[in-house]
């Protein structure tokens, strides 16, 4: 697959994520529906943080551009029930997701074939070894959370 096609898909997926924010209220964003472990706001923030960690931490052995406080709020295993600070507004999350998309394209264009700084072991003898593999994995991850977001939005109606 050509790199341009990967970035085109990224644009489609990320725009879908951003568009999802437009159809919920600040109040709905913090509800944790029965059967779910996190809120809509957490899922949007988690998409942001997970891609940053994949591409910068695993990919380049760098911290990225998202504050550590933000990473702690939205990392895997975290919960809005544990937040001691005010989370981002939906507008702030939307803006950060948009900015990240633009920054990822600039930072990683022409580099998806490069070796990642750290291999990511997916189990079953599968390892992610390149920036491109990490990036495609982050797109899959975003799609998983889009499905969760869709289900959560339906449960709130």
Secondary structure, DSSP 8 states (H G I E B T S, - for coil): --HHHHHHHHHHHHHHHHHHHTTS-HHHHT---TT-SS-HHHHHHHHHHHHHIIIIIIHHSS--SS-HHHHHHHSTT--GGG--S----HHHHHHHHHHHHHHHHHHHTTTTTSEEEEEEEEETTEEEEEHHHHHHHHHHHHHHHHHHHHHHHHHT-
